Amino acid sequence: MEIAKVSETGQVMIPPEMRKTDLLDVGTEIILTDTGKGILIQPKPPFPPTTLNQVAGCLKVQGSPKTLEDMESAISTGIQEQ
């Protein structure tokens, strides 16, 4: 646990060890969430969250689709090779 003070301008100094551990470099955007018991500080993800529906089909597949039997055969072959 670390203790910090809020400055007159509302700034809080996060100790260097915590900034290093949580990858909070200068300029890193953070998300502040009021949990009802305090404020949770988290780094903002570099990309917005996506759903499977938004990204499904974005990679083009070459060739014919594989059947379930094809996939099971490939898994079995891979296991035997190990």
C-alpha positions in Angstrom: 0.0 0.0 0.0 1.2 3.5 -0.9 0.0 6.8 0.4 -0.1 9.9 -1.7 -1.5 13.4 -1.3 -3.8 15.4 -3.6 -2.3 18.7 -4.6 -4.2 22.0 -4.7 -4.7 21.5 -8.4 -6.1 18.0 -8.0 -2.9 16.2 -9.0 -1.8 12.9 -7.4 1.8 11.6 -7.5 1.8 7.9 -8.3 5.0 6.4 -6.9 7.7 5.5 -9.5 7.6 1.8 -8.6 3.9 1.6 -9.2 4.1 3.6 -12.5 6.8 1.2 -13.7 4.9 -2.0 -12.7 1.6 -0.8 -14.3 3.3 0.7 -17.4 2.1 4.2 -16.7 4.5 6.3 -18.8 4.4 10.1 -19.2 1.3 10.9 -21.3 -0.5 7.6 -20.6 -4.2 8.1 -20.6 -6.0 6.7 -17.6 -9.5 5.7 -16.7 -10.9 6.9 -13.4 -13.8 4.8 -12.0 -15.8 5.7 -8.9 -16.3 2.4 -7.1 -18.4 3.8 -4.3 -15.5 3.0 -1.9 -12.9 5.0 -3.7 -11.4 5.8 -7.1 -10.0 3.0 -9.3 -7.2 4.1 -11.6 -6.6 2.0 -14.8 -4.6 2.6 -17.9 -6.8 3.2 -21.0 -6.6 0.3 -23.4 -4.7 1.2 -26.6 -7.7 0.0 -28.7 -11.4 0.3 -28.2 -13.1 -3.0 -27.1 -14.6 -5.0 -29.9 -17.0 -7.9 -30.2 -16.7 -11.1 -32.2 -19.4 -9.8 -34.6 -17.2 -6.7 -35.4 -14.1 -8.7 -36.3 -15.5 -12.1 -37.6 -14.7 -12.5 -41.3 -12.0 -9.8 -41.4 -9.4 -12.4 -42.4 -9.9 -13.9 -45.8 -9.6 -17.7 -46.0 -8.1 -19.2 -49.1 -9.3 -22.6 -50.3 -12.4 -24.6 -49.3 -13.7 -24.6 -45.8 -12.5 -27.5 -43.6 -15.0 -30.0 -42.2 -15.2 -31.1 -38.6 -13.6 -34.4 -39.7 -10.7 -32.5 -41.3 -10.1 -30.5 -38.1 -10.3 -33.6 -35.9 -7.9 -35.5 -38.2 -5.4 -32.6 -38.1 -5.6 -32.4 -34.3 -5.0 -36.2 -34.1 -2.0 -36.0 -36.4 -0.5 -33.2 -34.4 -0.9 -35.1 -31.2 0.7 -38.2 -32.7 3.7 -36.1 -34.0 4.4 -34.9 -30.5 
